[in-house]
Amino acid sequence: MGRILAAQWPVGLCDPVRNWRQKAVSYRRGIQAIRLQAPDEIPHTEYISHLEFMGRVTGLPPDHPDLGRRAAEALDFDFIWSTDGPNPPGRWTDMGRAYWHERQQETDSRHQGFADIEEALNLDCVAEYGKPDLDEQAKRYQEWYLKAQREQHPFAVWPGGTYRTQMSFLIAAFGWEMLLTMAGLDRRRFTKVLDSWTDVIKVYYEAWARTDAEVILTHDDMVWTEGAFIHPSWYREVLFPHLKMLWSIVKKAGKKVLFCSDGNFTEFVDDLAEAGADGFIFEPVTDLDYVVKNYGRTHVIIGNADCRVLTFGTPDDVRREVRRVMDKGRDCPGYFFAVGNHIPANCPLENVVACLDAYFEYRKR
């Protein structure tokens, strides 16, 4: 069954983790998939904070500063999920979080940033957050990228990119209650605020365009589990044109763009592709069948294995779920296996092991 260090795992889980490692091959698989060149094995990434699992895989204590990198290497990741904030000085709230492990602490930051609706609707983001110097920002990004890719993670593709791109900026600046109030009360001024943030973040995309990063990851939690929470026409009139403009900057520099959002963005997949996304990273609620049918031969696809199965299912359920997504993505030249959303600490250990074992069993095309 297992391929993990027998001394570290329950009875029945055997074979050294070194059998999972193919360092040079791993980066090559990842970049081939990004380029839609269909590597012989389906590549892999994860977003994981299961400290016990990572500790057992690596032999490191859960608070070791190198735990994440060492786990990614041991588990043969071909791509590392990474973005910059950006997080310039200014007023912010907190986007909230789930409590994956005991080292995280609860905070209540509602209205830390803007408690007054008129103040929020009148926000000028250039005045509040400023624009970085392009030359200095490009230099910082290039240094960061070279250290992350060549020194720390040479075994996998490391992207540049942004986290607070559009909607995620609004969440981080205002919090959910204020954001929804602004959008419902005065759509024109709400849009003007986002326009001014786009003037700020444009400089960050211009900076990434000057770096050696091969891939730019745009994160933007623009939908909920049931889909859009503002009228879809606003997305199409405002948000997607903003993304198209930002992506054109880095695409002209020869970079691939991957879009990532929580929630169900099936209704917007076509819009994102038209705006210039070269690939999609998504949770199990976005329709993998639709994406494979319409973009399986032309776009990168990352994810969709259901984290709920890992949390509440049996090891056999987990293996079936891995097989489901692997079979759907097998003929897609840019498909990466990943558990959609996250592998947190509350997933039973045997289910995490079953998931990774099944991936390695099924990854040959």
Secondary structure as the mmCIF struct_conf table of DSSP 4:
data_model
#
loop_
_struct_conf.conf_type_id
_struct_conf.id
_struct_conf.beg_label_comp_id
_struct_conf.beg_label_asym_id
_struct_conf.beg_label_seq_id
_struct_conf.end_label_comp_id
_struct_conf.end_label_asym_id
_struct_conf.end_label_seq_id
BEND BEND1 ILE A 4 ILE A 4
HELX_RH_3T_P HELX_RH_3T_P1 ALA A 6 GLN A 8
BEND BEND2 TRP A 9 TRP A 9
TURN_TY1_P TURN_TY1_P1 VAL A 11 GLY A 12
BEND BEND3 ASP A 15 ASP A 15
HELX_RH_3T_P HELX_RH_3T_P2 VAL A 17 TRP A 20
HELX_RH_AL_P HELX_RH_AL_P1 LYS A 23 ILE A 34
TURN_TY1_P TURN_TY1_P2 ARG A 35 LEU A 36
BEND BEND4 ASP A 40 ASP A 40
STRN STRN1 GLU A 41 GLU A 41
STRN STRN2 HIS A 44 HIS A 44
STRN STRN3 ILE A 48 ILE A 48
HELX_RH_AL_P HELX_RH_AL_P2 LEU A 51 THR A 58
TURN_TY1_P TURN_TY1_P3 PRO A 62 ASP A 63
TURN_TY1_P TURN_TY1_P4 PRO A 65 ASP A 66
HELX_RH_AL_P HELX_RH_AL_P3 LEU A 67 ALA A 74
TURN_TY1_P TURN_TY1_P5 LEU A 75 ASP A 76
BEND BEND5 ASP A 78 ASP A 78
STRN STRN4 PHE A 79 PHE A 79
STRN STRN5 ASP A 84 ASP A 84
BEND BEND6 PRO A 89 GLY A 90
BEND BEND7 HIS A 101 HIS A 101
TURN_TY1_P TURN_TY1_P6 GLU A 102 ARG A 103
TURN_TY1_P TURN_TY1_P7 ARG A 110 HIS A 111
BEND BEND8 GLN A 112 GLY A 113
HELX_RH_AL_P HELX_RH_AL_P4 ILE A 117 LEU A 121
TURN_TY1_P TURN_TY1_P8 ASN A 122 ASN A 122
HELX_RH_AL_P HELX_RH_AL_P5 CYS A 125 TYR A 129
HELX_RH_AL_P HELX_RH_AL_P6 LEU A 134 LEU A 146
HELX_RH_PI_P HELX_RH_PI_P1 LYS A 147 GLN A 152
TURN_TY1_P TURN_TY1_P9 PRO A 154 PHE A 155
BEND BEND9 ALA A 156 ALA A 156
STRN STRN6 VAL A 157 VAL A 157
STRN STRN7 GLY A 160 THR A 162
BEND BEND10 TYR A 163 GLN A 166
HELX_RH_AL_P HELX_RH_AL_P7 MET A 167 LEU A 185
HELX_RH_AL_P HELX_RH_AL_P8 ARG A 187 ALA A 209
TURN_TY1_P TURN_TY1_P10 ARG A 210 ARG A 210
BEND BEND11 THR A 211 THR A 211
BEND BEND12 GLU A 214 GLU A 214
STRN STRN8 VAL A 215 HIS A 219
STRN STRN9 TRP A 224 TRP A 224
TURN_TY1_P TURN_TY1_P11 THR A 225 GLU A 226
STRN STRN10 GLY A 227 GLY A 227
BEND BEND13 PHE A 229 ILE A 230
HELX_RH_AL_P HELX_RH_AL_P9 PRO A 232 TRP A 234
HELX_RH_PI_P HELX_RH_PI_P2 TYR A 235 LEU A 239
HELX_RH_AL_P HELX_RH_AL_P10 PHE A 240 LYS A 251
TURN_TY1_P TURN_TY1_P12 LYS A 252 GLY A 254
STRN STRN11 LYS A 256 SER A 261
BEND BEND14 ASP A 262 GLY A 263
HELX_RH_3T_P HELX_RH_3T_P3 THR A 266 PHE A 268
HELX_RH_AL_P HELX_RH_AL_P11 VAL A 269 ALA A 275
TURN_TY1_P TURN_TY1_P13 GLY A 276 GLY A 276
BEND BEND15 ASP A 278 ASP A 278
STRN STRN12 GLY A 279 PHE A 282
TURN_TY1_P TURN_TY1_P14 PRO A 284 VAL A 285
BEND BEND16 THR A 286 THR A 286
HELX_RH_AL_P HELX_RH_AL_P12 LEU A 288 TYR A 295
TURN_TY1_P TURN_TY1_P15 GLY A 296 THR A 298
BEND BEND17 HIS A 299 HIS A 299
STRN STRN13 VAL A 300 GLY A 303
STRN STRN14 ALA A 305 ASP A 306
HELX_RH_AL_P HELX_RH_AL_P13 CYS A 307 PHE A 312
BEND BEND18 GLY A 313 GLY A 313
HELX_RH_AL_P HELX_RH_AL_P14 PRO A 315 GLY A 329
TURN_TY1_P TURN_TY1_P16 ARG A 330 ASP A 331
TURN_TY1_P TURN_TY1_P17 PRO A 333 GLY A 334
STRN STRN15 TYR A 335 PHE A 336
STRN STRN16 PHE A 337 PHE A 337
STRN STRN17 VAL A 339 GLY A 340
BEND BEND19 ASN A 341 ASN A 341
STRN STRN18 ILE A 343 ILE A 343
TURN_TY1_P TURN_TY1_P18 ALA A 345 ASN A 346
BEND BEND20 CYS A 347 CYS A 347
HELX_RH_AL_P HELX_RH_AL_P15 LEU A 349 TYR A 362
STRN STRN19 LYS A 364 LYS A 364
#
